[in-house]
């Protein structure tokens, strides 16, 4: 069975846990920083794993090479197939490192943060 691992990356209180719980339709609170669910992707049953990765745990070299942490929540980090980078819309400081993180991704659809969404 095909396994796909997506990292859900963000600063503290950016909504990583809420995102994972909603995306996987979890009925109970998470007891670990990762969760899995069988899903149909392009007609193929696959295991989708979402792992929460605190933004501060990522290492980005001067050459913008991104290195995932060896462990997350005491568990070995599996190979990551993609990433979702979250930020707290109520905290402008949570955006500070996002451009650097996205620049470190091998393929990124990031084109720059040109406007900050304000709740006001």
N, C-alpha and C positions, 0 to 999 in steps of 0.2 A: 504494500500500500504506500502510495506517495505521501511524504511528509513535507510540509512547508512551514518554516519558522519565520515569523515576523517579530522584530523587536519593536516594542512600543516605548519610545524614548522621550524623556522630558524631565524638567526640573521637579523638585518637590512640590506637591499640590497642583500639578498640571493636569490631573485627571486620568492618569495612566490606568489605575485600577478600575475606575468607572468605565473607561473606554473598553477595557478587556471584558468586564462583566456584561456590558450591553452588547458588544460585538459577538460574543459567544453565547449570549442569552443564558448566562449562568443563574441558577436559581438560589445558590448559596454563596455567602461571602468566600472569597479566595483565601486559601490557607498557605499558598506559596506564590511567588512572583511569576508563575507561568500557569497557563491553562491550555487544554486541548479540546478539540471538538472535531468529530467527523463531519465533513462537508462535501458537497458535490461541486467540483470545479471543472467546468467544461465537460460535464458528463462523467467525470471520473471521481469516485469516492476517494477522498484524501483526508489526512489528519492535518488540521491547521493548529499550529502551536503559536500562541502569543506570549511573549515574555516581556516583563517590565524591566527596563534598564534605566536607572537614574542617569541623567545627563552627565553628572560628575564622574561616573564610572567609565566613560568612554575616554580613550586616549587618541589624540590626533597629533601627528608629527608635524614638524615644520613644512614637510612636503605634502601635507594634507592627507596622509595615509591614516585611515580610521582603524583602530584596533578595539575589538569587543573585549569586555572583561572576561577573564578565564572562568569565573563563577558568578552566578546571580542567585542571591538568596541561599547560598551554600550548595547549589547544584551546578554542575559543569554546564557552561553555556554551549548549546548545540550550534552547529553551523547556521548562520543567519542568512536567510534568503532575501530579506527586504526589511525596511524600517519605516515606521510611522513616527514622525516627530511631532510631539504635542507641546503646547504652551498654554499658560494661564492667561486668558484674555483680560483678566482683572489686574495682572501684574506685568507691567511693561518690562521689568528686569528679566522675566522668564524668556524673553526673546533674544537676549544678549548673545548667547552662544549658538543659537540655531543656524545662522548663516555658515559658521565654521563647520558645524556638524554636517550640514547638507553638502558643503563643498568637499568634505572628506568621503562622501559616498561615491562608489564607482560610477553609478548612473544616477543622475538626479534630475527631477523635473523642477527643481528650484530655479527661479528666475529673479530672485531678490525680493525682499520685503519692502514694498514700495509704500504701504499704508498700514498703519496699526489700527485695528478695529477697536473702537471705544464704545463702552456700553452707554455713554451719554449722548 
